[in-house]
Amino acid sequence: YEADAYYRSQGKRVYAWFGCGICHGDGRGGIGPSFLDGWWLYGPEMVSIVASIRDGRPHGMPAFRDRMTIEQIWQLAGYVQTIGSYTPKVVAPSRNDEKQSRPAENRGPAIILFDVGPAAVHPDQGPSP
C-alpha cells in the first residue's frame, strides 16, 4: 500500500470520504495534529499509522475499525504517510501539491542543482577555464 500509486489515490479518496480533513485539514492540522511538522507522536511507520486509524488514540482520534475495511485503512495510511513524508518515494502520490511545504515525494531534488563545490558544472555551461 505504501509503494503503489493506485492505493495512494484510493487513500486520498478515503481521506475525503471519511472527513479526515475536518480534523487534520490538508495535512497542516487543526483540531487534530499536523502531518507536516516532522514529529509524529506514534511514529510515521505504516504499522503505527494503521494502528492509529484502526484503534484510535486518546484525546480525540476515533477508532475506524467498524467504519472502514482493513484495505481502506491501509490505503488511507499510505496516503497519510505521503502527506508527512520527508524522503522521496518511487510512486507518484495523488496529493494536492499547491498547499504543501515541500515538493511531492516523486519530485526529489536533482543533485546537480545543489552541488555547490568547485567541481560543480552546470549542464548548459561546460567546465570553467
C-alpha positions in Angstrom: 0.0 0.0 0.0 2.9 2.4 0.6 4.6 1.7 -2.7 1.6 1.7 -5.1 0.2 4.9 -6.7 -3.3 3.3 -7.1 -3.6 2.5 -3.4 -2.4 6.0 -2.5 -5.0 7.6 -4.8 -7.6 5.4 -3.1 -6.3 6.5 0.2 -6.8 10.1 -0.8 -10.5 9.3 -1.7 -10.9 7.6 1.7 -9.4 10.7 3.4 -12.1 12.8 1.8 -15.0 10.3 2.3 -14.5 9.9 6.0 -13.9 13.6 6.7 -10.3 13.3 7.9 -9.8 16.9 6.7 -12.2 18.1 9.3 -9.6 17.5 12.0 -6.3 17.3 10.1 -7.1 19.8 7.3 -4.9 19.4 4.3 -2.2 17.9 6.5 -1.4 21.1 8.4 -3.5 20.1 11.3 -6.3 21.9 13.1 -8.3 20.1 15.7 -6.1 17.0 15.0 -2.3 17.0 14.7 -0.4 18.2 11.7 1.3 15.6 9.4 3.8 18.2 8.2 5.5 19.2 11.4 8.1 16.4 11.3 7.0 14.9 14.6 4.5 12.1 14.9 3.6 11.0 18.5 3.2 7.3 17.5 5.7 7.3 14.6 5.5 7.7 10.8 5.7 4.0 10.1 2.8 2.3 8.2 2.1 0.0 11.1 1.8 2.9 13.5 -0.5 4.9 11.2 -2.7 1.8 10.6 -3.0 1.2 14.4 -3.9 4.9 14.9 -6.7 4.7 12.3 -8.0 1.3 13.2 -7.9 1.6 17.0 -8.0 5.3 17.6 -5.8 7.3 20.0 -6.5 9.1 23.3 -7.5 12.7 23.2 -9.7 12.7 20.1 -8.7 10.2 17.4 -11.7 7.9 16.9 -11.4 4.3 16.0 -12.4 3.4 12.5 -12.3 -0.4 12.6 -16.1 -0.6 12.5 -16.4 2.0 9.7 -13.7 1.1 7.2 -12.5 -2.1 5.8 -8.9 -3.1 6.6 -8.0 -2.4 3.0 -9.4 1.1 3.3 -7.4 1.6 6.5 -4.1 0.5 4.8 -4.9 2.7 1.7 -5.6 5.7 4.0 -2.4 5.0 6.0 -0.4 5.0 2.7 -1.9 8.4 1.7 -1.4 9.9 5.2 2.3 8.8 5.1 2.8 10.7 1.8 1.4 13.9 3.3 4.1 13.9 6.0 6.9 12.1 4.2 10.3 13.7 4.2 12.0 11.2 1.8 11.4 10.7 -1.9 9.2 7.8 -2.8 9.2 5.9 -6.1 5.5 6.2 -6.7 3.7 9.4 -7.5 1.3 10.4 -4.7 -2.1 11.8 -5.6 -2.0 14.6 -3.0 -2.6 18.2 -4.0 0.7 19.9 -4.1 -0.4 23.5 -4.1 -0.6 23.7 -0.3 2.4 21.6 0.6 5.6 23.0 2.2 7.8 20.5 0.3 7.9 19.1 -3.2 6.0 15.9 -3.8 7.8 12.7 -3.0 8.3 11.7 -6.6 9.9 15.1 -7.3 13.1 14.7 -5.2 15.7 17.4 -6.0 18.3 16.9 -8.7 21.7 16.6 -7.0 23.4 18.7 -9.7 21.3 21.7 -8.7 22.5 21.6 -5.1 26.2 20.7 -5.7 28.0 24.0 -4.9 31.5 22.6 -4.7 34.3 23.9 -7.0 33.9 21.0 -9.4 30.2 21.7 -9.9 29.4 22.3 -13.5 26.0 23.4 -14.8 24.8 21.2 -17.6 24.4 24.1 -20.0 27.8 25.7 -19.2 30.7 23.3 -19.5 33.8 23.3 -17.4 35.3 26.7 -16.4 38.8 27.5 -17.7 
